[in-house]
Amino acid sequence: TNSSENGTFYISTLGSTQNIDNFHLIQLECKNGRRWYKYVKVVGFGKVKEEPVGIPVVTTELKHGIYKLTPALPLSRGCYGLFYNYSNGIPTEIYDFDVLL
């Protein structure tokens, strides 16, 4: 996986069990030189569920197993992350980057 300066990612799922639909682009909170990912999920009586608000992306299959993910709108200045979710709601792989416009 790699990205360009505009937040476009090129992803290969060849040889893996990853599903392109499980990649999500989110904005991260930057504090004291660290990036924070806000996620809360309480199961049971509390039934609180707060999931990240994803940034819409346009997914284009360039050829079998090779995809281009581009933000639907230009990204503003800030910290972002592209994460892979194995459908349990917890990001297992995060690729973080900054937009310095």
MARBA-3410 file (N, C-alpha, C, O; in Angstrom, 1 decimal):
101
0.9,-1.2,0.0,0.0,0.0,0.0,0.9,1.2,0.0,1.9,1.3,0.7 ~ 0.6,2.2,-0.8,1.3,3.5,-0.8,0.3,4.6,-1.1,-0.8,4.3,-1.5 ~ 0.7,5.8,-0.9,-0.2,7.0,-1.1,0.6,8.1,-1.8,1.8,8.1,-1.8 ~ -0.1,8.9,-2.4,0.4,10.1,-3.0,0.1,11.3,-2.1,-0.6,11.1,-1.1 ~ 0.5,12.5,-2.5,0.3,13.7,-1.7,-1.2,14.1,-1.6,-1.5,14.9,-0.7
-2.1,13.5,-2.4,-3.5,13.9,-2.3,-4.3,12.9,-1.6,-5.6,13.0,-1.6 ~ -3.7,11.9,-1.0,-4.5,10.9,-0.2,-5.0,9.8,-1.0,-5.8,8.9,-0.5 ~ -4.5,9.6,-2.3,-4.8,8.5,-3.1,-4.0,7.3,-2.7,-2.8,7.4,-2.5 ~ -4.6,6.1,-2.5,-3.9,4.9,-2.1,-4.1,3.9,-3.2,-5.1,3.8,-3.9 ~ -3.0,3.2,-3.4,-3.0,2.0,-4.4,-2.8,0.8,-3.5,-1.8,0.7,-2.8
-3.8,-0.1,-3.6,-3.8,-1.3,-2.8,-3.8,-2.6,-3.6,-4.6,-2.7,-4.6 ~ -3.0,-3.6,-3.2,-3.1,-4.9,-3.9,-3.6,-5.9,-2.8,-3.1,-5.9,-1.7 ~ -4.7,-6.6,-3.2,-5.2,-7.6,-2.4,-4.8,-9.0,-2.9,-5.2,-10.1,-2.4 ~ -3.9,-9.0,-3.9,-3.4,-10.3,-4.4,-2.7,-11.1,-3.4,-1.8,-10.5,-2.7 ~ -3.0,-12.4,-3.3,-2.3,-13.2,-2.3,-2.7,-13.0,-0.9,-2.0,-13.5,0.0
-3.8,-12.3,-0.6,-4.2,-12.1,0.7,-5.7,-12.4,0.8,-6.4,-12.6,-0.2 ~ -6.2,-12.4,2.0,-7.7,-12.6,2.2,-8.4,-11.3,2.4,-9.6,-11.2,2.7 ~ -7.7,-10.1,2.2,-8.3,-8.8,2.4,-9.4,-8.5,1.4,-9.3,-8.9,0.2 ~ -10.4,-7.9,1.8,-11.5,-7.4,1.0,-11.4,-5.9,0.8,-11.3,-5.2,1.9 ~ -11.4,-5.4,-0.4,-11.3,-4.0,-0.6,-12.3,-3.1,0.1,-12.1,-2.0,0.5
-13.5,-3.7,0.4,-14.6,-3.0,1.1,-14.3,-2.8,2.5,-15.1,-2.1,3.2 ~ -13.3,-3.5,3.1,-13.0,-3.3,4.5,-11.9,-2.3,4.8,-11.5,-2.2,5.9 ~ -11.5,-1.5,3.8,-10.6,-0.4,4.0,-11.4,0.9,4.2,-12.4,1.1,3.5 ~ -11.0,1.7,5.2,-11.8,2.9,5.6,-10.8,4.0,5.8,-9.8,3.8,6.4 ~ -11.2,5.2,5.3,-10.4,6.4,5.5,-11.1,7.2,6.6,-12.3,7.5,6.5
-10.3,7.6,7.6,-10.8,8.3,8.7,-9.9,9.5,9.1,-8.7,9.5,8.7 ~ -10.4,10.5,9.7,-9.6,11.6,10.2,-9.2,11.3,11.7,-10.0,10.8,12.4 ~ -7.9,11.5,12.0,-7.4,11.2,13.3,-7.2,12.5,14.0,-7.1,13.6,13.4 ~ -7.2,12.5,15.3,-7.0,13.6,16.2,-5.6,13.7,16.6,-5.0,12.7,17.1 ~ -4.9,14.8,16.3,-3.5,15.0,16.6,-3.4,15.8,17.9,-3.9,16.9,18.0
-2.7,15.2,18.9,-2.5,15.8,20.2,-1.1,15.4,20.7,-0.7,14.3,20.7 ~ -0.3,16.4,21.1,1.0,16.2,21.7,1.9,15.3,20.8,2.6,14.5,21.4 ~ 1.9,15.5,19.5,2.7,14.7,18.7,2.2,13.2,18.4,3.0,12.4,17.9 ~ 1.1,12.9,18.9,0.5,11.6,18.7,-0.8,11.7,17.9,-1.5,12.7,17.9 ~ -1.1,10.6,17.3,-2.4,10.5,16.6,-3.3,9.6,17.3,-3.0,8.5,17.8
-4.6,10.1,17.5,-5.5,9.3,18.3,-6.7,8.9,17.4,-7.2,9.6,16.5 ~ -7.1,7.7,17.6,-8.3,7.1,16.9,-9.4,6.9,17.9,-9.2,6.2,18.9 ~ -10.5,7.6,17.7,-11.6,7.5,18.7,-12.5,6.4,18.3,-13.1,6.3,17.2 ~ -12.7,5.5,19.2,-13.6,4.3,19.0,-14.1,3.8,20.4,-13.3,3.5,21.3 ~ -15.4,3.8,20.5,-16.0,3.3,21.8,-17.1,2.3,21.4,-17.9,2.5,20.5
-17.1,1.1,22.1,-18.1,0.1,21.8,-18.3,-0.6,23.2,-17.4,-1.2,23.7 ~ -19.5,-0.5,23.7,-19.9,-1.1,24.9,-21.0,-2.1,24.6,-22.1,-1.7,24.1 ~ -20.8,-3.4,24.9,-21.8,-4.4,24.7,-22.5,-4.7,26.0,-21.8,-4.8,27.0 ~ -23.8,-4.9,26.0,-24.5,-5.3,27.2,-25.5,-4.3,27.5,-26.2,-3.7,26.7 ~ -25.6,-4.0,28.8,-26.7,-3.1,29.3,-26.5,-1.6,28.8,-27.5,-1.0,28.5
-25.3,-1.2,28.7,-25.0,0.2,28.2,-25.4,0.4,26.8,-25.9,1.5,26.4 ~ -25.2,-0.6,25.9,-25.4,-0.5,24.5,-25.0,0.8,23.9,-25.7,1.4,23.0 ~ -23.8,1.3,24.2,-23.2,2.4,23.6,-22.3,2.0,22.4,-21.5,1.1,22.6 ~ -22.5,2.5,21.3,-21.7,2.2,20.2,-21.4,3.4,19.4,-22.3,4.1,18.8 ~ -20.1,3.7,19.3,-19.7,4.9,18.6,-18.6,4.4,17.6,-17.5,3.9,18.1
-18.9,4.6,16.4,-17.9,4.1,15.4,-17.3,5.3,14.6,-18.0,6.4,14.6 ~ -16.2,5.2,14.0,-15.6,6.3,13.3,-16.4,6.8,12.2,-17.1,5.9,11.5 ~ -16.4,8.1,11.9,-17.1,8.6,10.8,-16.1,8.5,9.6,-15.1,9.2,9.6 ~ -16.5,7.7,8.7,-15.5,7.5,7.6,-15.6,8.6,6.5,-16.7,9.3,6.4 ~ -14.6,8.8,5.8,-14.5,9.8,4.7,-14.8,9.0,3.5,-14.1,8.0,3.2
-15.8,9.4,2.7,-16.2,8.6,1.5,-15.0,8.6,0.5,-14.3,9.5,0.3 ~ -14.8,7.4,0.0,-13.7,7.2,-1.0,-14.3,6.6,-2.3,-15.3,5.9,-2.2 ~ -13.7,6.8,-3.4,-14.0,6.3,-4.6,-13.0,5.1,-4.9,-11.8,5.3,-4.9 ~ -13.5,3.9,-5.1,-12.7,2.7,-5.3,-12.8,2.4,-6.8,-13.8,2.2,-7.3 ~ -11.6,2.3,-7.4,-11.5,1.9,-8.8,-10.6,0.7,-8.9,-9.5,0.7,-8.4
-11.1,-0.4,-9.5,-10.3,-1.6,-9.8,-9.5,-1.3,-11.0,-10.0,-1.3,-12.1 ~ -8.1,-1.2,-10.9,-7.3,-1.0,-12.0,-7.1,-2.2,-12.9,-7.1,-2.2,-14.1 ~ -6.9,-3.3,-12.2,-6.9,-4.7,-12.8,-7.1,-5.7,-11.6,-7.2,-5.3,-10.5 ~ -7.3,-6.9,-11.9,-7.7,-7.9,-10.9,-6.8,-7.8,-9.7,-5.6,-8.0,-9.7 ~ -7.4,-7.5,-8.5,-6.7,-7.4,-7.3,-5.9,-6.1,-7.0,-5.3,-6.0,-6.0
-5.9,-5.2,-7.9,-5.2,-3.9,-7.8,-6.2,-2.8,-7.8,-7.0,-2.7,-8.7 ~ -6.2,-2.0,-6.7,-7.3,-1.0,-6.6,-6.6,0.4,-6.3,-5.5,0.5,-5.8 ~ -7.4,1.4,-6.7,-7.1,2.8,-6.4,-8.2,3.3,-5.5,-9.3,3.3,-5.9 ~ -7.8,3.9,-4.3,-8.8,4.5,-3.4,-8.5,6.0,-3.3,-7.4,6.3,-3.0 ~ -9.4,6.8,-3.7,-9.3,8.2,-3.7,-10.4,8.9,-2.9,-11.6,8.5,-3.0
-10.0,9.8,-2.0,-11.1,10.5,-1.3,-12.1,11.2,-2.2,-11.7,11.7,-3.3 ~ -13.4,11.1,-1.9,-14.4,11.6,-2.8,-14.3,13.2,-2.9,-14.7,13.8,-3.9 ~ -13.8,13.8,-1.8,-13.6,15.2,-1.7,-12.2,15.5,-1.3,-11.6,14.7,-0.7 ~ -11.6,16.7,-1.7,-10.3,17.0,-1.3,-10.2,17.0,0.3,-11.1,17.4,1.0 ~ -9.0,16.5,0.7,-8.8,16.4,2.2,-8.3,17.8,2.7,-7.4,18.4,2.1
-8.8,18.2,3.8,-8.3,19.4,4.4,-7.1,19.1,5.3,-6.8,18.0,5.5 ~ -6.4,20.2,5.8,-5.3,20.0,6.6,-5.6,19.1,7.8,-6.6,19.3,8.4 ~ -4.7,18.2,8.2,-4.9,17.4,9.3,-4.3,16.0,9.3,-3.5,15.7,8.4 ~ -4.6,15.2,10.2,-4.1,13.8,10.3,-5.2,12.8,9.9,-6.3,13.0,10.2 ~ -4.8,11.8,9.1,-5.7,10.9,8.6,-5.1,9.5,8.7,-3.9,9.3,9.0
-6.0,8.5,8.6,-5.6,7.1,8.6,-6.4,6.3,7.7,-7.6,6.5,7.6 ~ -5.8,5.4,7.0,-6.5,4.4,6.2,-6.4,3.1,7.0,-5.2,2.6,7.3 ~ -7.5,2.5,7.4,-7.4,1.3,8.2,-8.1,0.2,7.6,-9.1,0.3,6.8 ~ -7.6,-1.0,7.9,-8.3,-2.2,7.5,-9.0,-2.8,8.7,-8.5,-3.0,9.8 ~ -10.3,-3.2,8.4,-11.1,-3.8,9.5,-11.5,-5.2,9.1,-12.1,-5.4,8.0
-11.2,-6.1,9.9,-11.6,-7.5,9.6,-13.0,-7.8,10.0,-13.3,-8.9,10.4 ~ -13.9,-6.8,9.9,-15.3,-6.8,10.1,-15.7,-7.0,11.6,-16.9,-7.3,11.9 ~ -14.8,-6.8,12.5,-15.1,-6.8,13.9,-15.1,-5.4,14.5,-15.3,-5.3,15.7 ~ -14.9,-4.4,13.7,-14.9,-3.0,14.2,-13.6,-2.5,14.7,-13.5,-1.3,15.0 ~ -12.6,-3.3,14.9,-11.4,-2.9,15.4,-10.3,-2.8,14.3,-10.1,-3.9,13.6
-9.7,-1.7,14.1,-8.7,-1.6,13.0,-7.5,-2.4,13.4,-6.9,-2.2,14.5 ~ -7.1,-3.3,12.5,-5.9,-4.1,12.8,-4.6,-3.6,12.1,-3.5,-3.8,12.5 ~ -4.8,-2.8,11.0,-3.7,-2.2,10.3,-4.1,-0.8,10.0,-5.2,-0.5,9.4 ~ -3.3,0.2,10.4,-3.5,1.6,10.1,-2.3,2.2,9.4,-1.2,2.1,9.9 ~ -2.6,2.9,8.3,-1.6,3.6,7.6,-1.9,5.1,7.8,-2.9,5.6,7.3
-1.1,5.8,8.6,-1.4,7.2,8.9,-0.6,8.1,8.1,0.5,7.8,7.7 ~ -1.1,9.3,7.8,-0.5,10.3,7.0,-1.0,11.7,7.4,-2.1,11.8,8.0 ~ -0.3,12.7,7.1,-0.7,14.1,7.3,-1.0,14.8,6.0,-0.3,14.6,5.0 ~ -1.9,15.8,6.0,-2.1,16.7,4.9,-1.7,18.0,5.4,-2.2,18.5,6.4 ~ -0.7,18.6,4.8,-0.1,19.9,5.3,-0.4,21.1,4.4,0.4,22.0,4.4
-1.5,21.1,3.7,-1.8,22.2,2.8,-1.9,23.5,3.6,-2.2,24.5,2.9
END
